[in-house]
Amino acid sequence: MSYSTADSFPSVTLDDVRGAQKMLSGIARVTAMEGSRYLSRLVGAPVQFKCENLQRTGSFKLRGAYVRIAGLLPEERAAGVVAASAGNHAQGVALASSLLGVRSTVFMPNGAPLPKVAATREYGAEVRLHGQVVDETLAAAQEYARSTGAVFIHPFDHPDIIAGQGTVGLEILEQCPEARTIVLGIGGGGLAAGVALAVKSLRPDIRIVGVQAEGAAAYPPSLAAGRPLSIDNPATMADGIRVGRPGDVPFRLVEELVDEVRTVSENDLSSALLLCLERAKLVVEPAGASSVAALLSDPGSFEGPVVALLSGGNVDPLLMQRILRHGMAAGGRYLAVTLRLTDRPGALATLLGVLSVADANVLDVSHVRTDPRLGLTEVEVELHLETKGHEHCAEVNRALREAGYTVID
C-alpha cells in the first residue's frame, strides 16, 4: 500500500521508505525505545520515548540527508552539495557527505551556536557563516548552488528526505507494535510526512499527532486553507521546528495522513525539556521535546500505548541553562523577586531571615543603590530563589509582604 502527493509533486511510497531503510543499514542507528513511568502515570497508559536524540549527529536528520545524497548521479556528486541550516540538518548533511565521499558546503547563520558550527566542521563540511536569520542563510546557499552547480540539499522538501525520515516510523512499528498513538514535532514536515506514510501504510489504525510551537505554527492555518501558507517572523526557543512555511511535498502527506496538529507554549516546551533531563536522564533539545510538551499540556487526550518521538538532542549549553531556569520557573521551582528596603546595616540579614523562615533557598542576590527612581535611603534588591512549587511561591511572596516589604516584581 502506498500514498502519493498531488500530481504536481513527486510521489513517495512505502517501497521508497523500505528502500531507504536498507540503504541506511549500518549507517543510521536503530535508536532505543525507553519507557517513561512518570508520563505513563500522567497519561494513564504506557508511554515510550523513541530516542532519535541518540542518533548519530544527535538527530534524525542524518537519515534523510544520507538517502538524498546517496541517490545523486555521479556527475552530481562530483559537483558537491550545499545546504543551509542552523544546526541539525547541517550536521546530517556534513556526516552523510563524508561517508559518501562527497564535498559539502554548509551555510549557517551568524550567531549559530558554536558547538553546532564546530560539529559541522568536524563532520567534514566547509562552513560559511552568512545572514542573521535562516531565510538569509537559505538564500545564500541557493545562490551558491546556482553559481557553482552544487546540488542543494533541502532539509525537508524532497521525496528522498521524506523517505529517509520515514524509516523512523518503520522502527517504531517494529519496536512497539502495540502502539496506538505516535506524537512528534513538526517544522517543515519532512519527519511527520515520512513517519505518517510508513505507519499509516501498515497500521492505519494508529493515530498520528503532530506538534508545533505556538509562535511558529504554520501548519494549522495551512491545513485550514488546503495549501502551504507562510507566517511572518516565526518565534520559538525550538529552533528545530521554527519554520515559517510547510514544504510543498510533505504538506500533502501531512494533510492526508496526520490525524491532528496541535500547538504547545514555550512554558510547555521548557517544562518538557526539564522533565526529560530529570526523569529520563536524556538531553533533548526544545524541538525534540515538543512531543513531551504535548503530553504534559493535555495528558488525558492520548490513547495509549503512546510513542513520543524525541527528534533531537543538539542544544547549546548556554541555551540549555536558560531553558532549564525557564522550566523551573514554569513549575514553581524558581522565583525571582525585586523589592525595596531601607539601606541600613542589618537590613539584608533581616530580609534573608524572613526567607529562611519561609524555607526559600537563596541562589543569588543583587543590589541597586544608584537608580534615580530610588529614594536617598532606599536600595533595590533582586533575589533569585529556589522554591518547591507554585503554592510555595505564593507563600514566599505573602511572607515578604506581611514582613512589610514592597515587592515590585
N, C-alpha and C positions, 0 to 999 in steps of 0.2 A: 504494500500500500504506500502511496506517495502523494505529496501535495505539490502544487506549483504556484508561483506568484502570477500576477496579472500578465497578460500576453506581452506587454511592453517590457517586461523584466525577465532575466534568465531564471529558469526554474531550479529548485533544489529538491532533491528526493531523498528518501530513506536510503537508497542504494549509495548515494553520494556520501551520506554520513557513515555508512558501514565501510565504504572505501577509505574514508578519512581515518577511521579507527584502525584499519590495517596499516595505513601509512604511518600513523603515529606510534605504532607498537615499538617499544624500545626508545622512543623519543620523549613522549609525554608520560608522566607518571599516572598510574591509576590511583588517584588520591583517596585518602582514607574517608570512611564514614564514621563519625563519632556521635554517640548519643548524648543528649543533654537532659539530665534529671530535672534540673530547675525548670526548663521550658516545658518539659513533659508534664510536670505537675501543674504548671500555669495553664497550658493548653487543654489538659485533661486527656491527652493521647500521646503516644510516643513521638518524640521529635529527634531527628537525626541531622547532623551537620555534614554536608558534602564539602570537604576541606580543600577547595581549589586555592586557598591561601598558601597551601603547602606544595603547590605545583612548582615546577622549575620556573624561574624568573619571578615567582611569587604571585602568579595569577593565571587564569585560564587562557590568556591571550596568546601564549605560545602555540596552542592547538591550531587556531585559525591561521596565524601567521605562517606556520610551517606548511600547512596544506596549500595555502595560496602560493607561496614561493616555490614549493616543490613542483607545482603544476605549470610553472613557466616554461616556455620553449627555450632551447639552448641559446638562441640569439638574444632573448630577453634576459636570461641570466647573465649573459656576457655584458649587458648594458648596466647591470646593477639595479638595486631597488632603493626607493626613498620612502620615508614615512614621516608623519608628524604626530607628536604625542607628548603629553606632559609626564608620562611615566610607564604604565603597564604595557601598552601597545609598543612603545619604543623598545622596551627590553625584550618583548616577544619577537619582534622583527629582528633585532640585533642577534639574538641567540640562534633563531631559525636560519638566518642568513649565514652565520658562521658554520653551523652544522652542515649546510648545503654548499659551502664554498662560494657564496655569492657576496659581492661587495655591497655594503649597505651604508646609507647616509640617513641620519635621523635628525629632523628639525625639532627642537624643543624650545618652549618659550623662555625668555629671560626671567629669572626668578624661579625656575623649576627647582624643586628640592635637590640639593647637592648629592644626596645618596642615590637618587634616581639617575641623575646625569652620570655619576661615576659608574654605576652599574651598567648603564647602556654602553658606555665606552669599553668597560671590561668585557662585555659580551662580544665586542668586535666591531661596533658601528663607529663611523665618523659622526660626531655630534656637532650640530651647528645651532647656536642659540639665536633665536630671532623672534621679535614681537613680544608684546606684553600679555596677549591673550591667545588662546589656541587657534581662533579663527585667522589671526595674522600669521601664525606659525604654519597653519594648513595652507594658506595661500602661497607662502614662500616655498613650501615643499612641492606644491603643484607646479609652480613656475620652474623649479629646478628640474622636475620631470620633463616638462616641455622643452627646456633648453638643452638637456643632456641626453634625453632618450631613456633615462632610468625609469623603471616601472614603479608607479605609485601604488603603495600597499595601503588600501583604505582600512581603517580599524574595524568597520562593521558592514559596509555596504557592498558586499560581493558574495556570490554564492559559495566560493571556496572557503571564505572566512566563516560563513554560517555553517557549512558542513563540518568544519573543524571544531567549532564550538559545540555543535550538536553531539559530539562524542561524549560530552559530559552527561547528556541525557541517557545514552546507552549504558554508561557506567552506573548511573543511579538505578536503572531498571534491574541491572544485574546484582547490585549490592543491596537493594531494598525493594524486592519485587512486591511487597505488601503495601507500598506507598499509596496514599490516596490523594495527597496534595504536595505539590512542589512549589516553593516560594523562592523567587530570585529577583535581583535588581535588574532594572532596565535603563540603559543610557540611549545609545543609538538603536539597539535592538538586535544586534548580531547574536548574542548569547541566548536571549529569550526566544528568538526565532528558531535557532538550531535545536535547543533543548525541546521546545514545544513540538517541532517537526518530528524528532526522534521518538519522543514519548507518545504523542498522540497517534502516530502511525502504528504503534504496537499496543498501546494501552489508552484508548480514547476515553476511558472512564476516569483517568487521573486528572485532577483539577490543577491547572497552571495559573499561579498568581504572580503577576509582575509588580515590582515596587519601584516608585520614583520618589525623589526628594521633592517636597512641596515647592521649593524655589527653582526647580529645573524639571518641571513636569510637562514635557511636550506631548506625551502620548495621549493623555485624556482628551484634550481639545482636537488632536489629530484624528483619534478614533471616532469622535463625535462627528467630525466633518467628513470622514471617509477618505482622507488623504493626508499626507505629511504636512504639518504646519510648523512654522518657526515661531519660537518665543524669544523675546528680547532679553538680553542680559541674564541668562540662567545663573542662579547663585545658590551654592550649597557647599558645605565642607566636603561633600562626597565627590571629589573631582573625577572619579572613575565613571560616574553616571551624570556628570554635568554636561549634557549635550542639548543644544538648542533646537535640533530638528531630527526627527526619526529618519533612518535610512530608507530609501525607496524600496530596496529589495527586502529587508527584514520587515518593513511595515506590513506588507501584505500577509506575511506568515503570522505576525503577531495579531493582526486584525482577525484572522480566521481561526487561529488555534489557541491563543492565550485567553483564558476564561475571564480574567479580571485584571485591571491595572489600578492599584491604589497608591496613595501618597503617604509619606511619613514626614514628621517635623525634624528640625535639627536637634531638638531635645531627644526625640526618639532615637536618632542615629547615634548621638554621643552615649546615651544610656546603653544601647546595644553593643557598642564597641567596648564599653566598660564591663558589661556582662561577659562578653567573650573572653576578655582578659582575665577577669577574676574567677569566673565559674568554670570556664572550659580550658583556661590556660592557653588560649590561642590569640596570637597577634593578628588582628584583622583591620583592614582599612575601612573608613566610613562607608564607601560604596559596597564593600564586601559584606558589611554588617547590615545592609538595608533589609535583607530578608528577616533578620532577627528583630530589627526595629518594627517591622510589620507585625510580627508575632507578639511583641511586647505591647504594642498600641491597641490591639484588639484580639486577645488570645482566644476568646470564645468563638471566633468566626471561622476557624480552620478545622476541617475534618481530618482526623489522623488515621494512620501514621503520616507525619509531615516530614518532608525533607527540606531543610533550609540551606540554600547554596551560599557558601562563603566564597565569593568570587575572587578575592584578592587580599594580600597581606602587606602590600607595599605602602607603608605610612612613614612619613618623615618624623623622626623623633621629636622635633620641636612642635610639630602639629599634634602629635600624639599627646604631648604634655598638656597642650591647651584643651584638646578634646576631652581628656580624662578629667580635667578640672571642671569643664563644662558638664560632663556627665555626672560628676559627683554633686554639682550644684543642682542639676535637674532632679537628682534623687534625694535632695535634702541633706547631703553628707558634707557639704561645703557651704560656708556662709561668709560673705564679705559685707561688712557694715562700716559706715562712716558716721562719726559722731563728733560733737564738740564738747569740750570741757574746759574748766578754768586752769590756766597754766600756772600751777603752783607745785611745790615739792610734795611728792606722795600721791599726786592725782592719778598718775598712771597705775601705781601699785593698787590704789583703791579700785580702779576700773578692773584690773586683772583679777582682783579678789571677787568681784561680782561675777565675772565669767567663770572663775573656779567653782563657785557655789552652784552655778548653772551647769557645770560639768561640760563646758565647751573647751576644746583644746586649741590654744592659740598657735597658729602656724607662722604668722608674720604680723608685724606692727610697723606702721609708718606715721610720721608726724609732719604736719604743715603748720608753720608759725607765721609765715610772711604773706599769706594770701590777703589782698585788700578787703575781701569780704569778712575777714575776722576782726573781732574787737581787739583792743590793746592787750587784754588779759586772756584772750581765748587761744586755744590750739585745736586744730582739727586732726583727728586720729582715724586712720583706716586700719581695720582689723580683718585678717583672714583667719577663719575659724574652721576647725573640723567638727562636724556635728553628726547626729545619729538619726536623722530623718526629718521630715517636714514638721512634725509635731515638736521636735526638739528645737528646730529653728525658731518656731513661734515662741517657745518658752524662753529662749535666749533673748529675743527681742523684747519680750514682756519684762524680763528681769532687768534689762537695761533701762527701760522707761520707768519702771517702778523705783529704780535707784536714782531717778532724777536726770538721767542723761537725755540729751536731744539727739535722736537718731535721724540723720539727714538722709541716708540711703541704705 
